[in-house]
Amino acid sequence: MVRVLSAGHVNWDVTLRVDRLPEADGEASIRSQRQSGGGSAANVAAALAGLEVDAGLIGSVGDDDNGVLARRELESAGVDLCGVRVVEEGQTAVKYLLVDDDGEVAVLGNDGVNEAVGPEEIDEARIRAADHVHLTSQRPDTAAAIAETAAEAGVTVSFDPGRRLGDRDYGEALAAADVLFANDRELAALLEDEYEYVGSDFDDRIVAVKHGSDGAEVHTPTGSYVHPGFDVDAVDTAGAGDAFAAGFIATWLADGDVERALEYANACGALTAGREGARSAPTAEAVAAFLDGRFD
């Protein structure tokens, strides 16, 4: 049985290492180029599988070569693809990730068919059978339908709305989320001002706020926890937030220890940022070795 279902985008990524992120009328030099699977939902599912969690995916790809490659890579990672729709004559979403020497990322891309799954196409029985559902950027109506189905079945829900939060109305999905992941900018957009937890709409759930290289903090109804993060040389920050979410979910589901989940999530994010590519989340063994080495 799939323990965690991740729902959202399944992309194909082209990562271009550049000497700097170009400004308007500027130019940058490409140092190297590589291709791999991407999309936040797919990244989280693959990361969970690497952490030895039974993971499944809800999303869509085209029947083109990029779709074949994306599915093949996810299958190799151990992700259940029963919920991935293959759209005939469809184009798989391609994202071009520009990564500078400091590991900072800018993204260009087309959406292709990565939002072809509508509310009427979700497998409600599969959602009810899961232990947890993780939502990422996708059609708001689909996110709402998945969240509602999960909540009615007593299945916990997490949500990481991502960069396009300000352009979409995710109110229904947010209302059903037990865990919310966001960076400072995204959370400020949610609350339309400097975020405040006391008396906010988020004081009845877990809110994990990602601060990049400065670590993260988690706020819960019973207390808050801060972790400074880990000092690593950032190579590519793409996918680090997805690895963070996977690490937090895996640990939180295992024992409910939010503080330990925060540390583990930061370790997953740091290790991913130290490698190239959005699909570079560490294995459970790698995270354990990393954390053990910090306390030797």
C-alpha positions in Angstrom: 0.0 0.0 0.0 1.2 3.5 -0.8 1.9 5.3 2.5 2.3 8.9 1.1 0.7 10.2 -2.0 2.3 13.3 -3.6 0.1 15.4 -6.0 1.2 18.0 -8.4 3.6 18.7 -11.2 5.8 16.1 -13.0 8.3 17.9 -15.2 11.5 17.3 -17.2 14.3 19.6 -16.1 17.2 21.0 -18.1 19.7 22.5 -15.7 22.1 25.1 -17.1 25.1 26.0 -14.9 25.9 29.6 -15.6 28.5 32.1 -14.4 25.8 34.4 -13.2 22.1 34.9 -13.5 21.6 37.4 -16.3 19.9 40.7 -15.8 17.8 42.6 -18.4 19.9 43.2 -21.5 22.7 41.1 -19.9 24.3 37.9 -20.9 25.6 34.9 -19.0 27.9 32.0 -20.1 26.7 28.4 -19.8 29.3 26.3 -18.0 27.5 22.9 -18.3 24.1 21.3 -19.1 22.3 18.3 -17.7 18.8 16.8 -17.8 16.7 14.9 -15.3 13.2 14.6 -13.9 11.7 17.5 -12.0 8.5 19.0 -10.7 7.9 19.4 -7.0 5.4 16.6 -6.6 7.7 14.2 -8.4 10.7 15.4 -6.5 9.0 14.8 -3.1 7.8 11.4 -4.2 11.3 10.4 -5.3 12.9 11.8 -2.1 10.4 9.9 0.0 11.2 6.6 -1.8 14.9 7.3 -1.1 14.0 7.6 2.5 12.4 4.2 2.4 8.8 5.5 2.5 6.3 3.8 0.2 5.5 6.7 -2.1 3.0 7.3 -4.9 2.3 10.1 -7.3 -0.7 12.0 -8.8 0.1 14.0 -11.9 0.4 14.0 -15.6 2.9 13.9 -18.4 2.8 13.8 -22.2 3.4 10.7 -24.3 6.5 12.3 -25.7 10.2 11.3 -25.1 10.5 13.6 -22.0 7.4 11.9 -20.5 8.9 8.5 -21.1 12.2 9.6 -19.5 10.4 11.2 -16.5 8.3 8.1 -15.8 11.3 5.7 -16.2 13.3 7.7 -13.7 10.5 7.7 -11.2 9.9 4.0 -11.6 13.7 3.4 -11.0 13.4 5.4 -7.8 10.6 3.2 -6.6 7.7 5.6 -7.0 4.2 4.1 -7.6 3.0 5.8 -10.8 -0.6 4.4 -10.9 -1.9 7.9 -10.4 0.1 9.5 -13.3 -1.9 10.2 -16.4 -0.2 10.0 -19.8 -1.8 12.5 -22.1 -1.9 11.3 -25.7 -0.1 13.7 -28.1 0.7 15.9 -25.0 3.9 17.7 -24.3 5.5 17.1 -21.0 6.3 20.3 -19.1 10.0 21.3 -19.5 11.7 23.6 -17.0 15.0 25.3 -17.7 16.8 25.9 -14.4 19.6 28.5 -14.5 22.0 27.8 -11.6 24.8 30.3 -10.8 28.1 29.7 -8.9 26.5 30.3 -5.5 23.8 27.7 -6.2 21.0 30.3 -6.7 18.3 29.3 -9.2 16.1 31.0 -11.7 13.5 29.0 -13.6 12.1 29.3 -17.2 9.6 26.8 -18.6 6.4 25.8 -20.2 3.5 24.0 -18.3 2.8 21.5 -21.0 0.3 19.0 -19.7 1.4 19.0 -16.1 -2.1 20.1 -14.9 -4.2 17.7 -17.0 -5.6 15.9 -13.9 -8.9 17.4 -13.0 -11.0 16.8 -9.9 -13.1 14.3 -11.7 -10.1 12.1 -12.5 -8.7 11.6 -9.0 -8.9 8.1 -7.6 -10.7 8.7 -4.3 -10.2 5.2 -3.0 -6.5 5.4 -3.5 -6.4 8.7 -1.5 -8.4 7.3 1.3 -6.1 4.3 1.5 -3.0 6.4 2.0 -1.6 7.5 5.4 -0.7 11.0 4.2 -1.2 13.2 1.1 1.3 15.9 0.1 0.0 18.7 -2.2 2.2 20.9 -4.3 1.5 23.5 -7.0 -1.3 22.3 -9.3 -4.8 23.2 -10.4 -6.6 24.7 -7.3 -9.8 22.8 -8.0 -7.8 19.5 -8.1 -5.9 20.3 -5.0 -9.1 21.2 -3.2 -10.8 17.9 -4.3 -7.8 15.8 -3.1 -7.5 17.6 0.2 -11.3 17.3 0.9 -11.2 13.6 0.1 -8.2 13.0 2.3 -9.7 15.1 5.2 -13.0 13.3 5.1 -11.1 9.9 5.4 -9.0 11.1 8.3 -5.8 11.2 6.1 -3.4 13.9 7.1 -2.6 16.5 4.5 0.5 18.7 3.9 0.7 21.5 1.3 3.7 23.3 -0.2 2.1 25.8 -2.7 5.4 27.1 -4.1 6.4 30.1 -6.2 3.0 30.7 -8.0 1.1 31.0 -4.7 0.2 34.7 -5.4 -1.4 33.9 -8.7 -3.8 31.2 -7.5 -6.6 30.7 -5.0 -5.7 27.7 -2.9 -8.0 28.6 0.0 -9.9 25.3 0.1 -6.7 23.2 0.0 -5.1 25.4 2.7 -8.1 25.1 4.9 -7.7 21.3 4.9 -3.9 21.2 5.4 -2.5 19.8 8.6 1.0 20.9 7.7 2.0 23.9 5.6 5.4 24.4 4.1 6.5 27.9 2.8 9.5 30.2 2.6 9.4 33.7 4.1 8.1 35.3 0.8 5.4 32.7 0.3 4.1 32.9 3.9 4.1 36.7 3.7 2.0 36.4 0.6 -0.4 34.1 2.4 -0.9 36.5 5.2 -0.5 39.6 3.1 1.8 41.1 5.6 4.7 40.2 7.9 3.6 36.8 9.1 2.3 36.5 12.7 1.5 33.1 14.2 -0.4 34.2 17.3 -4.0 34.8 16.3 -3.3 33.9 12.7 -5.3 31.4 10.6 -2.3 29.0 10.9 -2.3 28.6 14.7 -4.2 25.3 14.6 -1.8 23.4 12.4 2.0 22.8 11.8 3.7 25.6 9.8 7.2 24.9 8.6 9.0 28.1 7.4 12.1 27.5 5.3 14.9 30.1 5.5 17.3 28.5 3.0 20.9 28.4 4.2 19.7 29.9 7.5 17.7 26.8 8.4 14.0 26.7 9.2 11.5 27.0 12.0 8.3 25.1 12.8 5.3 26.5 14.6 2.7 24.2 16.2 -0.4 24.8 18.4 1.8 23.7 21.4 5.1 25.4 20.7 7.7 26.6 18.2 11.1 25.1 17.3 14.0 26.7 15.4 16.9 24.9 13.7 19.8 27.0 12.3 20.5 24.6 9.4 23.7 23.0 8.4 26.8 24.7 6.9 27.3 23.2 3.5 28.7 24.6 0.3 25.6 25.2 -1.9 26.0 23.8 -5.4 22.4 23.9 -6.6 19.4 24.8 -4.4 16.9 23.5 -6.9 14.9 20.7 -5.2 16.2 21.5 -1.7 12.8 22.6 -0.5 11.2 19.4 -1.8 13.8 17.3 0.0 13.1 19.3 3.1 9.4 18.5 2.8 10.1 14.8 2.2 12.4 14.6 5.2 9.9 16.3 7.5 7.0 14.2 6.4 8.9 10.9 6.7 10.1 11.7 10.2 6.8 13.2 11.4 4.8 10.3 10.2 7.2 7.9 11.9 7.0 9.2 15.4 5.3 12.6 15.5 8.4 14.3 16.9 8.3 17.8 15.2 11.6 19.0 16.5 13.4 15.9 15.3 11.5 16.2 12.0 12.8 19.7 11.6 16.4 18.7 12.1 16.0 15.8 9.7 14.3 18.0 7.1 17.2 20.5 7.3 19.7 17.7 6.8 17.8 16.5 3.7 17.7 20.1 2.3 21.3 20.8 3.0 22.5 17.6 1.4 20.4 18.3 -1.7 21.7 21.8 -2.0 25.3 20.4 -2.0 24.6 18.4 -5.2 23.7 19.2 -8.7 20.1 18.8 -9.9 16.6 19.1 -8.5 16.4 15.2 -8.2 19.3 14.8 -5.9 17.7 14.2 -2.5 19.8 11.9 -0.2 19.0 8.3 0.8 18.1 7.4 4.4 21.6 6.0 4.9 23.2 9.2 3.6 21.1 11.4 6.0 21.9 9.1 9.0 25.6 9.2 8.2 25.5 13.0 7.8 23.7 13.5 11.2 25.9 11.0 13.0 29.0 12.8 11.7 27.8 16.0 13.2 27.7 14.6 16.7 30.9 12.5 16.6 
